[in-house]
Amino acid sequence: MHQTTEWWAYDGKLSRPRAEEVRGSCSCGWRGTTRYPIDWTQRDHDGLHELDTSGPRDDWAQHIADVEERSLPLPSELNDLLERLTNQLDALTTESPLAALKAVAALERVTGRIGREAVYAAEAEELSGGVIGKALGLSEKDARSRLTHYSLRR
């Protein structure tokens, strides 16, 4: 999730622009419609690290849920496995960061190999970019870019 600033005001000190509001956005190009004001009287200087981003984050989460709903569903067993893996890796990050890094490296090797094989299989089926994009919950352009990325990973 990115916080997008849309409206600017000057702080009167160094003539630096200062955002007056934030809204959610996504790397796919989606922009949230709800704008959340920033109350600078409750912050010192650039205290954006204290900014309540729950509104934009909730908007983004809803956007992701909508995209997921329109895309190809994963088998429930795989969803469960991915959720358990995420939980275990989150815990391992705190307990043993080096073990978490080792696990991430192993996952990168596995996903690199499987990603390449899946790209080759999808290309063998001569699926259109539109079909691939819809299945992945991406635009056709982004889907093609993702496939290129997967096919070039080592």
C-alpha positions in Angstrom: 0.0 0.0 0.0 1.2 3.4 -0.8 0.0 6.6 0.7 -0.7 9.1 -2.1 -0.7 12.8 -1.3 -3.0 14.9 -3.4 -3.2 18.3 -1.9 -0.3 20.5 -0.8 0.1 23.4 1.6 3.3 25.2 2.5 4.6 25.0 6.1 5.7 28.6 6.1 9.2 27.8 7.3 11.3 26.4 4.4 8.5 26.6 1.8 8.4 22.8 1.8 5.2 21.3 0.5 3.2 19.4 3.1 0.5 16.9 2.4 -2.9 17.7 3.7 -4.4 14.3 3.2 -3.6 10.7 2.2 -5.4 8.0 0.4 -4.6 4.4 -0.5 -3.1 3.3 -3.7 -1.8 0.1 -5.3 1.0 -0.7 -7.7 -1.7 -1.8 -10.2 -2.8 1.8 -10.7 -5.8 1.7 -8.3 -6.3 4.9 -6.3 -8.6 5.1 -3.3 -11.5 7.5 -3.5 -11.6 8.4 0.2 -9.1 11.1 1.3 -8.0 11.1 4.9 -6.9 14.5 6.3 -3.7 14.9 8.1 -4.0 17.0 11.3 -0.6 18.7 11.5 -1.4 20.3 14.8 -1.2 16.8 16.3 2.3 16.2 14.8 5.7 17.6 15.1 7.6 18.4 11.9 7.4 15.5 9.6 5.9 13.1 12.1 4.4 10.9 9.3 5.6 7.8 11.0 2.9 8.5 13.6 0.2 9.0 11.0 -2.8 6.8 11.4 -2.9 4.8 8.1 -5.7 2.5 9.0 -8.2 4.2 6.7 -6.0 4.0 3.5 -4.8 0.5 4.5 -8.4 -0.7 5.0 -9.3 0.8 1.6 -6.3 -1.0 0.0 -7.2 -4.3 1.7 -10.7 -4.1 0.3 -9.3 -3.4 -3.2 -7.1 -6.5 -2.9 -10.0 -8.6 -1.7 -12.0 -7.4 -4.7 -9.2 -8.3 -7.1 -8.8 -11.7 -5.4 -12.5 -12.3 -5.8 -12.3 -11.7 -9.6 -9.2 -13.7 -10.1 -8.6 -17.5 -10.4 -9.1 -19.0 -6.9 -6.4 -21.1 -5.4 -7.2 -24.5 -4.1 -8.2 -24.2 -0.4 -5.4 -26.6 0.6 -2.8 -24.3 -0.9 -4.4 -21.3 0.7 -4.2 -23.0 4.0 -0.6 -24.0 3.5 0.4 -20.5 2.4 -1.3 -19.0 5.5 0.4 -21.5 7.8 3.8 -20.8 6.1 3.3 -17.1 6.5 2.5 -17.4 10.2 5.5 -19.7 10.7 7.9 -17.3 8.8 6.5 -14.3 10.8 7.3 -16.1 14.0 10.7 -17.3 12.8 11.6 -13.7 11.9 11.4 -12.8 15.5 12.8 -16.0 17.0 15.6 -16.6 14.6 16.1 -14.1 11.8 18.9 -16.1 10.2 16.7 -19.2 10.0 14.0 -17.0 8.4 16.5 -15.8 5.8 17.5 -19.3 5.0 13.8 -20.3 4.6 13.3 -17.3 2.3 16.3 -18.3 0.2 14.8 -21.8 -0.1 11.4 -20.4 -1.1 13.0 -18.2 -3.7 14.7 -21.2 -5.3 11.5 -23.2 -5.3 9.3 -20.4 -6.6 11.9 -19.5 -9.3 11.9 -23.0 -10.7 8.1 -23.4 -10.5 7.5 -19.9 -11.8 9.5 -20.7 -15.0 7.8 -24.0 -15.5 4.3 -22.4 -15.1 5.2 -19.7 -17.6 6.3 -22.3 -20.1 3.1 -24.3 -19.6 0.9 -21.2 -19.9 2.7 -20.3 -23.1 2.3 -23.8 -24.5 -1.4 -23.4 -24.0 -1.3 -20.2 -26.0 -3.4 -18.3 -23.5 -4.1 -14.7 -24.3 -2.7 -11.9 -22.2 -6.2 -11.0 -21.2 -7.0 -14.5 -19.9 -3.7 -14.6 -18.0 -4.3 -11.1 -16.6 -7.8 -12.0 -15.4 -6.6 -15.2 -13.8 -3.9 -13.4 -11.9 -6.0 -10.4 -11.0 -3.8 -8.1 -13.1 -4.0 -6.0 -16.2 -2.9 -7.7 -19.4 0.3 -5.6 -19.5 1.1 -6.3 -15.9 0.4 -10.0 -16.4 2.9 -10.1 -19.4 5.4 -8.3 -17.3 5.0 -10.8 -14.4 5.4 -13.7 -16.8 8.6 -12.2 -18.2 9.9 -11.7 -14.7 9.2 -15.3 -13.8 10.7 -16.7 -17.0 13.9 -14.8 -16.4 14.4 -15.6 -12.7 17.2 -17.9 -11.8 
